[in-house]
């Protein structure tokens, strides 16, 4: 459930709807001792949607850093039961209700409230009552969603919101995704197509940081808050720690922006070499595929399996990979992800 500010009215309709949206979900950030600044027309707040237990802390860090540039509107899971207001479809414009209702019905029950909260903000932006120009999505990821331990929101659902509310989507200029395997060129292109006014995109073409996530978000907020045309992956605090023997950071930020195009800290390689790396490590996959539950219990801590998973991710996200091969590898990715993170729902 998303935590929201209650105004004493039971529904989000009419003036109550607008008032509740104005304070939407900042309560969790305040509970984390953040200084949250209310929106002004000159400095619209960052919109943050996070699904993990780290969400409130990340929102708090963003709010402190962005306190003089509009603050943060945070949509986070509720830490405990408390007063809430229900999102009702009849509070949305009549021409949006059917499509939005179908979209929400297709989501896991555990994340419908969070997606509905984001839709409510987009609805306000669609009619010109709010500006949503910077968006952060945070959660566990295999590259196609953000998730908690209970359910996930597919990126297709985020892009579907953009189709439902095209004027709101056109106003989004900067997107950050704090989730593993979310920063490959194809992902950047898909978000650019859904959000035509996009000027920059920041994500991760490998493991996303947990401990360093707030620092990366603060840096991203500073860059985009100044209207910087260039968002450089080397600027991320996480890019300066824990590099492998080839000098590639464990936390590999990848970005796209209007000035520089797509940038990654990983070196370029041919399709043939990417296939070779997967084949060289395929014995690891075979070990677990043939193994029983006792064998697979060691998967989460197996560095070789992690390297195989990363190699497959790099290959499957290449634009020059044959569609049939990509389909085969997506199935492999989901299986390996299930072995590595059996507690997460998107591995199914």
Number of C-alpha atoms within 10 A of each C-alpha: 18 25 25 25 19 21 16 11 14 13 18 23 17 9 11 16 20 17 16 20 19 18 17 23 27 28 22 26 26 15 13 14 15 23 21 25 20 18 19 13 10 9 17 20 29 27 21 25 27 26 28 18 15 17 24 28 18 27 33 25 23 30 30 18 21 22 17 14 21 20 27 32 31 33 30 30 25 19 13 8 8 10 11 19 18 13 20 15 18 11 16 18 10 9 9 14 16 10 13 19 13 10 19 20 11 12 17 15 13 17 20 21 21 23 19 21 23 19 22 22 21 25 23 19 22 20 13 11 13 20 24 22 22 22 19 21 23 25 25 24 25 20 22 17 24 26 24 22 17 15 20 24 26 18 18 15 16 18 18 16 23 22 15 20 20 18 18 25 23 19 19 22 20 25 26 23 25 28 27 25 27 30 29 26 19 13 19 22 14 13 18 19 13 20 23 16 15 23 22 28 26 28 27 25 27 26 20 26 20 17 11 16 22 22 19 25 23 20 18 24 22 16 16 19 17 9 14 14 14 17 28 21 23 17 14 23 18 23 20 14 13 12 13 9 7 8 11 17 20 17 25 27 33 27 28 26 20 13 12 13 14 21 19 21 19 15 8 8 8 11 14 9 11 18 16 14 17 20 15 11 17 16 14 18 19 10 13 19 14 9 12 10 9 9 12 18 15 13 21 16 11 13 10 14 24 18 15 21 25 19 21 24 24 18 24 23 21 16 13 11 13 10 11 8 11 18 11 11 17 15 11 16 20 16 18 23 22 19 20 21 16 18 12 18 16 25 17 9
